[in-house]
Amino acid sequence: MEVPVIDFGELDGERRSETMALLHGACEKWGCFQIENHGIDKSLMEKVKQLVNQHYEENMKDSFYESEIAKGLQNKNLTSDADWESTFFIWHHPKSNIDEITNLSDELRKVMDAYIDKLIKLAENLSELMCENLGIEKDYIKESFSGSKGPSVGTKVAKYPQCPRPELVRGLREHTDAGGIILLLQDDQVPGLEFFKDGQWVEIPPSKNNTVFVNTGDQMEVLTNGRYKSALHRVMADKNGSRLSIATFYNPAGDAIISPAPKLLYPNRFRFQDYLNLYATTKFAEKGPRFESMKRMVN
Ligand SMILES: O=C(O)CCC(=O)C(=O)O
């Protein structure tokens, strides 16, 4: 089983409808996929990765290996809520805190801001494509996430340090994400990310060529009334290398009110006889428009 790859380069060409169908299937069946030809400059992405790796080596690595979790692993007395990760979080929207994060080089701040500008555009483009596939207004997701100040965007910058005993600890324990659309720039060498699909864990390979890995969070599952999945995932610790992961969360604002899109709800509270009457004349047509008629009848 291989996670679907969506080629954004095909969206303007003859294979648009096939590509859109692939995206829809990935959202429904996997809750994750990779995007290639996303249009974000590869040298900008390489620079982000290089500067984050440098920041980790200079500012985070030593303190990680001196931390309680690293000592706990050595003495084999890990607590059950330990994850083998070294992280920091940057807020971008509605208000950036990047200037307040200590020890970041000016270059990293600048490059990260430029990268996030592009990534927000990609998230919004993706949200519009998802709306199109769902048959709802193209800005429905963005509007639903907006609250009073627009969607919340933040980035979890993580390294999953090389781990001497990966059988004793997870890089990050299994979970689903709380929010909306998550875009991940991940290591091109070291594996670790796994998604749960059809009863088994599927390994996500490292991202060659700066493909962007995407997964959808709990609010996408709610907003789509369960059509799109928020899939369980985890990160395995690795004995041979440190894994880089830069996960940007395009989430609802804190004050956004979330509910399933009415268009994606089944009709409800109708009299069965009314349904049967409609069915008598539409039995051999698709059921979707019949459901829509029932909704109009009830409202
Ligand atoms: O680092 C990764 O690959 C996944 C990160 C993640 O799932 C999380 O931080 O919620």
The ligand as an SDF file (V2000), in Angstrom:
LIG
                    3D

 10  9  0  0  0  0  0  0  0  0999 V2000
    6.5140   14.8250   12.6160 O   0  0  0  0  0  0  0  0  0  0  0  0
    5.7030   14.2100   11.9680 C   0  0  0  0  0  0  0  0  0  0  0  0
    6.0080   13.6010   10.9530 O   0  0  0  0  0  0  0  0  0  0  0  0
    4.2750   14.1780   12.4180 C   0  0  0  0  0  0  0  0  0  0  0  0
    4.0110   15.2340   13.4340 C   0  0  0  0  0  0  0  0  0  0  0  0
    2.6960   15.0720   14.0900 C   0  0  0  0  0  0  0  0  0  0  0  0
    1.9410   14.1870   13.8180 O   0  0  0  0  0  0  0  0  0  0  0  0
    2.3110   16.0250   15.1270 C   0  0  0  0  0  0  0  0  0  0  0  0
    3.1480   16.7940   15.5790 O   0  0  0  0  0  0  0  0  0  0  0  0
    1.1100   16.0350   15.4890 O   0  0  0  0  0  0  0  0  0  0  0  0
  1  2  2  0
  2  3  1  0
  2  4  1  0
  4  5  1  0
  5  6  1  0
  6  7  2  0
  6  8  1  0
  8  9  2  0
  8 10  1  0
M  END
$$$$
